[in-house]
Amino acid sequence: MRPIHELLKNRADTTYSLKPQDSVFAALQRLADHDVGAMMVIDQDKLVGVFSERDYTRKIALAGKSSKETCVSDIMTPNVMTVTPQTRTKDCMALMSQKRIRHLPVVDGTKVLGMISIRDIMDDIIADHELTISHLQSYIAS
């Protein structure tokens, strides 16, 4: 399993984020535009939370609130779990499983580098397994 910085290296150099004062409706539009399930909430270059589809469904839709009148800061998940660029994918998977979360911001000190999802981790695990199988098949064939 690889360190997270290798996963980030293979992606486009785009970090999607929201501002705490954005409306929930605008945040939902951004999630849809980028086809993602969550975004980091950043205020003055500092990670202050994560906004996810789950936050919307539980704290707006089920609560009968207005997404156009509610700010992201009112429903985001504050104090999020983060990982460093050196964290290995297997450790991220364990953390995601233990905490029942699907997204992890990657930070280096106070600098936000990006966010990984459970899908990123699963893709890496599958690629790792396929490589192992390929090596074993080559070993057996020789």
N, C-alpha and C positions, 0 to 999 in steps of 0.2 A: 504494500500500500504506500502511496506517495504522499509527500507533504502537500498541503493545500495550495501553496504558491505555484506548484506545477499545474494544478487545475486552472487557476486564475490566468496563468501565462497562456493557455490555449484558447482563451476567450477574447472576444472583442473588448477593447479597452473602454468599456462603458459601465459606469456605476449608476444605476437608477436610484433616485432618492426623492423623498418628499420633504416639505417643510411642515413644521408643527401647525402653522396657521392655515395650511391648505384645507379646503373643505373635503369632507369624506367623499362627496360626489366626484370632485376633481381627482381625488386619489384613485377612485375606482376606474375612472376613465384612463388614467395613466397605467394602472395594472393591465387593463384590457389592451391598450395601445402597444404595450411591450410584451404581452402574453406571459405575464408572470403572476404568481400568487401572493407575493409580498414584496414590500420595498422598505428600505431603511428610511428612518426619519432623521434628518440631519439639520442641526441648527448651528450656524456659525462654525462650520466644519467639524462639529462634534456630533457623534452618534447619540441620539436621545431616545430612540425607540425603534420599533418595527411595526409597520401597519400591514395587516394581512386580510385576506378574504374572510378568514375566521373571525377577526375582530369586527368586521362589518356585519356578518350574519348574526353574531351573538349580541353585539352591543348597539346595533342600529336596527336592523330588520326585525329581530325578535323583540326588541324593546319599544318598537313603534316610534323611533326617533326619525328626524329628517336628515338625510345624508347631505342635503344642500346647506343646511343651517348648523351642522355640527363640524367642528374642527378635528383634524387628524389627532391633535394632541389630547383630545378628550377621550379617545377610544384606543389609541395605539398601545402596544405592549411596551412599557418602559423597562429599564434595567434588564436588557436582553443579555442572553448568553452570547459570548463571542469566542472566536478562536484566533490564533496567530497564524501567520503564513507558514510557520514550521510545524503546525499541528498536522498529524498524519490522518489520512482519510478514515482509517479504522477507528481512531479516537473520536473523530467527528460523528461517525455512525453510532458509536456507543453513547455519546452525549445526546444525540438526537433521539435515540431510542429511550434512554433513561428519562429525559425531560419531556418526551412526547412533543417535540418540535420538528418543523420541516425546513427551517431556514436558519442559517448561522452567518452573521456578519463576520468578516475577516478584518481584523485591525492589527496594526503594527504600532504599538504605543498608543498614541491618540489619533493616528492617521487611519482613516477608513479606506480599505483597499478594494472591498467588494463584498458580495454575499454569495454563499453557496447554498444549494438546496439538496434535499434528499435525493433528487434525481441526479444531480452531479455526482454524488457519492456512489449511487447505484451504478451509474455508467462506468465509474472508475473501477468498482469491484468487478463488474462483468468483464471489462477489458483486461484486468489483472488475471482473472480466471482463464480467459481465452488464451492469454499469453502462456500461462502455466501449462494448459492443455497442449498447446502447440509445441512447447519445449519437450513435454513428455512424449508426444507422438514422434518427434524427431529423434529423441533418445532411443525409443523402442525400435524405430525403423533402422537405426544404424547398427 
